[in-house]
């Protein structure tokens, strides 16, 4: 395997991805990612010098509109989906000491 | 009565219009079929019996009042569970959305409802549309109605299985790398992935936003054209939506391919392609040639590079799109955690399945500083080259013809052990998404095991009508068939309507699956 994923890399990617992996999952992820990157490295066979990266197939423009509310008050409906709520707001663990 | 479920959506719509079939009667027949075959097929995550009957009564009234006159008015349909439906559970087949009830309806579904569709329920899928077998669903595995030991394909496996088993008359799916076309091929039904931007993505829970498109799945090309015509719309709520004036797709339902230039990429017929699939595809090409099309082989090039480019781009977009699932506003929240960040991490780690985590990790990696240029930008440059290769091909051809998948449906459990091998199965479908092109799968035969084979037709951007015309012309050469399980259920049932459902009239697999886990 050409791409060897280190413990540090998996830790770092776990932080970016906001995922908490078990030790077994980390080992699995190292193997999976290494194998995928080996495969993805195939792209290096292509000469892409001078080729612009294409994020969208068609030209994309900003779509502007007036900032006007068109839907009604859906607070109650929306809060129904909240895992926890309090006083008409989403409830989250304490963030400021 | 048995023949009712065998009708295409447009045929049923005609019978409803002429008052030969009632809307409630059609909904009840579909619900009874669901009740009969679901224990074996598991195509739905949620079946909304009471809601379907309510909608049916309301639609019948509007038809009687002359307010609804379209070809699909009153026809029962199913929707993939990644499209938001107001008031009806929408899970993406993920534990992290196990209890999510949207406050609004996806634009494509809304367009169907305006045309008088009766929505029966939400269909199973690979979790967040990541997978090719519908086995990564958190709520059970959907089975292929042609052989229950085989997968239906994915990720729109539930929608395709439901259409195939006559559990609905048509369904919506979504296609990011082949998720409409490949399961359509495996289940012996027809599916279209339209040109990017044709159908609004508003309310479609995003996976790879630059690749995702919603499209129809049905028994034949005519149904798909009628449904696509209904769901296509310019939508200001989707900034990638494209205003089109040529969405009269049913006008292309013409049995005439004289002079049509059809190219078969040699790269699509090489190593890895199953012999029986290859023979069926070439036979289909011959049928079109005999009808007057000019068919030749050519070198498309770059085909093998589409898969690595796709997995970089799709995973990168997924890692960003799925960051919204954090246990705050909706869905699953972990029971035990220490502080806010740990709550995010635990909720996500317990809520997402292995394939979703794999792609979020890969996506986070290729976007991270130090790797962004080498992986992400390299993939976007490759995408530009692939698009150019298609542009060149469409200078010479109206339609590109090939298989939808290298093989027929694999057995249950054969694919998940080796993700990379599963990804390689997307080789014929993935480049279409990268290039934003329309693509369609039409059934063209079965293999020696009796599993369906699908023919893929690819058009240039905005040229759906070419592939619809070719597909329609080809389809005239064969007869649509339902699998035995659908016909047996129809023969056994009296269709007195669906009885014995739960009191609230909504059934879903969430509780069942949770029970199994505990």
Interface residues (C-beta under 8 A of the other chain):
Chain A: X9 X12 X13 X14 X16 X17 X18 X19 X20 X21 X25 X29 X32 X33 X35 X36 X37 X39 X40 X42 X43 X44 X45 X46 X48 X51 X52 X53 X54 X55 X56 X57 X58 X60 X62 X63 X65 X71 X74 X77 X78 X80 X81 X82 X83 X84 X90 X92 X93 X94 X95
Chain B: X99 X100 X101 X103 X104 X196 X197 X210 X236 X239 X240 X242 X302 X304 X305 X307 X308 X309 X311 X312 X319 X323 X326 X327 X328 X329 X330 X331 X332 X333 X337 X339 X340 X341 X342 X343 X344 X345 X346 X348 X349 X352 X357 X358 X360 X361 X362 X363 X364 X365 X367 X368 X375 X377 X378 X379 X380 X381 X382 X383 X384 X385 X387 X419 X420 X435 X436 X461
